[in-house]
Amino acid sequence: MDLRRWWRHFSTFPAYTRRRFTPATLTAIEEAIASVESRHAGEIRFAVETSLDSRSLRAGITPRQRSLEVFGSLRVWDTERNNGVLIYLLMADRDVEIVVDRGLAARVSDAEWEQVCRSMEAHFREDRWREGALAGVEGVAALLAQHFPSEGGDRNEQPNRPVLL
């Protein structure tokens, strides 16, 4: 049991997340997603979770495992071309995870997704939350445009508005 992790999760409150992801920041992320989706055939979702509950911590759920659960619960997988991408941030752990559907997993390496995550985390460490989130959206969009270019007529199958869990 990692007591420091437990402490971080029990001492990180929703207000902490709301101060960093203000309505203006959420709108900027939403607008960025809407804008970049015209350049590729992917669908981007952005989710921020403040902390895990005691049951998840007791079970040893990692940020990666939780991001996979969120991917499923938000139905990011539910796209015609299996082209959904979830950018997931767990505030208490300061961890960014990117989960992609099988249509993208075969085309883009894990190392490329990981590079986008590390870029976002670098911004977040310096308390640049808006910039980090927008850098993540742009980084994902660049990979999607390269590996999954728009073929015209793509429809928006996922909400662009970020979700605070």
C-alpha positions as CSV (number, residue, x, y, z in Angstrom):
1,M,0.0,0.0,0.0
2,D,1.4,3.4,-1.0
3,L,0.4,5.8,1.7
4,R,1.6,8.8,-0.2
5,R,-0.7,7.9,-3.1
6,W,-3.6,7.4,-0.7
7,W,-2.9,10.8,0.9
8,R,-2.8,12.5,-2.6
9,H,-6.1,11.0,-3.5
10,F,-7.9,11.9,-0.3
11,S,-6.4,15.4,-0.2
12,T,-7.2,16.3,-3.8
13,F,-10.6,17.8,-4.0
14,P,-12.9,18.6,-6.9
15,A,-12.3,22.3,-6.3
16,Y,-8.6,21.8,-7.1
17,T,-9.6,20.4,-10.5
18,R,-12.2,23.2,-11.1
19,R,-9.7,25.9,-10.4
20,R,-7.4,24.5,-13.0
21,F,-10.0,23.5,-15.6
22,T,-12.2,26.6,-15.4
23,P,-15.3,27.0,-17.7
24,A,-13.1,29.1,-20.0
25,T,-10.4,26.4,-20.2
26,L,-13.0,23.7,-20.9
27,T,-14.5,25.8,-23.7
28,A,-11.0,26.3,-25.2
29,I,-10.4,22.6,-25.1
30,E,-13.8,22.0,-26.7
31,E,-13.1,24.5,-29.4
32,A,-9.7,23.0,-30.1
33,I,-11.1,19.5,-30.4
34,A,-13.8,20.8,-32.8
35,S,-11.2,22.6,-34.9
36,V,-8.6,19.8,-35.2
37,E,-11.1,17.1,-36.0
38,S,-11.5,18.6,-39.5
39,R,-7.8,17.6,-40.1
40,H,-8.2,13.9,-39.4
41,A,-10.6,11.1,-39.3
42,G,-10.3,10.5,-35.6
43,E,-12.6,11.3,-32.6
44,I,-11.0,12.9,-29.6
45,R,-12.5,12.9,-26.0
46,F,-10.9,14.7,-23.1
47,A,-11.6,13.6,-19.5
48,V,-10.3,14.9,-16.2
49,E,-10.7,13.0,-13.0
50,T,-9.8,14.5,-9.6
51,S,-9.0,11.3,-7.6
52,L,-9.9,7.7,-7.2
53,D,-12.2,6.4,-4.5
54,S,-11.0,4.2,-1.6
55,R,-12.3,1.0,-3.3
56,S,-10.2,1.7,-6.4
57,L,-7.1,2.6,-4.3
58,R,-7.5,-0.5,-2.2
59,A,-7.7,-2.6,-5.4
60,G,-4.5,-0.9,-6.7
61,I,-6.1,0.5,-9.8
62,T,-3.5,2.3,-11.8
63,P,-4.1,5.5,-13.9
64,R,-3.8,3.3,-17.0
65,Q,-6.4,0.8,-15.8
66,R,-8.8,3.6,-14.8
67,S,-8.3,5.3,-18.2
68,L,-9.4,2.0,-19.9
69,E,-12.5,2.0,-17.7
70,V,-13.3,5.6,-18.6
71,F,-12.7,4.8,-22.3
72,G,-15.4,2.2,-22.0
73,S,-17.8,4.1,-19.8
74,L,-17.7,7.2,-22.1
75,R,-18.1,4.8,-25.1
76,V,-15.2,6.3,-26.9
77,W,-14.9,3.0,-28.7
78,D,-18.4,3.6,-30.2
79,T,-17.3,5.0,-33.6
80,E,-18.0,3.6,-37.0
81,R,-14.3,3.4,-38.0
82,N,-12.9,2.4,-34.5
83,N,-11.0,5.7,-34.4
84,G,-11.7,7.1,-30.9
85,V,-9.0,8.6,-28.7
86,L,-9.4,9.4,-25.0
87,I,-7.0,11.9,-23.4
88,Y,-7.4,11.1,-19.7
89,L,-5.9,13.1,-16.8
90,L,-5.9,11.8,-13.2
91,M,-5.2,14.9,-11.2
92,A,-4.2,13.3,-7.9
93,D,-1.5,11.3,-9.6
94,R,-0.7,14.0,-12.2
95,D,-0.8,11.3,-14.8
96,V,-1.9,11.6,-18.4
97,E,-3.0,8.5,-20.3
98,I,-4.0,8.2,-23.9
99,V,-6.3,5.3,-24.9
100,V,-7.0,4.6,-28.5
101,D,-9.4,2.3,-30.3
102,R,-8.1,-0.6,-32.3
103,G,-8.4,1.2,-35.6
104,L,-5.7,3.6,-34.4
105,A,-3.6,1.3,-32.2
106,A,-2.3,-0.6,-35.3
107,R,-1.2,2.6,-37.0
108,V,0.4,4.7,-34.3
109,S,3.1,3.4,-31.9
110,D,2.7,3.6,-28.2
111,A,5.9,5.7,-28.1
112,E,4.3,8.4,-30.1
113,W,1.2,8.5,-27.8
114,E,3.6,8.5,-24.8
115,Q,5.4,11.5,-26.2
116,V,2.2,13.5,-26.2
117,C,1.5,12.5,-22.6
118,R,4.9,13.6,-21.4
119,S,4.6,16.9,-23.2
120,M,1.3,17.5,-21.4
121,E,2.7,16.5,-18.0
122,A,5.6,18.9,-18.5
123,H,3.1,21.8,-18.9
124,F,1.1,20.6,-15.9
125,R,4.2,20.4,-13.7
126,E,4.7,24.1,-14.4
127,D,1.0,24.9,-13.5
128,R,0.2,25.6,-17.2
129,W,-3.0,23.5,-17.3
130,R,-4.7,25.2,-20.3
131,E,-1.5,25.1,-22.3
132,G,-0.9,21.5,-21.5
133,A,-4.4,20.4,-22.4
134,L,-4.3,22.3,-25.7
135,A,-0.8,20.8,-26.4
136,G,-2.3,17.4,-25.9
137,V,-5.2,18.0,-28.2
138,E,-2.8,19.3,-30.9
139,G,-0.3,16.5,-30.4
140,V,-3.1,13.9,-30.8
141,A,-4.4,15.7,-33.8
142,A,-1.0,15.8,-35.4
143,L,-0.7,12.0,-35.0
144,L,-4.2,11.4,-36.3
145,A,-3.7,13.7,-39.3
146,Q,-0.5,11.8,-40.1
147,H,-1.8,8.3,-39.6
148,F,-5.5,8.6,-40.1
149,P,-6.1,11.6,-42.4
150,S,-9.6,13.0,-43.1
151,E,-11.3,11.5,-46.1
152,G,-14.0,14.2,-46.2
153,G,-17.5,13.8,-45.0
154,D,-16.3,12.7,-41.5
155,R,-19.0,13.2,-39.0
156,N,-18.6,14.1,-35.4
157,E,-19.5,10.9,-33.5
158,Q,-18.3,11.9,-30.0
159,P,-19.0,15.0,-27.9
160,N,-16.2,17.6,-28.1
161,R,-16.8,19.0,-24.6
162,P,-14.3,17.8,-22.0
163,V,-15.8,15.9,-19.1
164,L,-14.9,16.3,-15.4
165,L,-15.4,13.0,-13.6
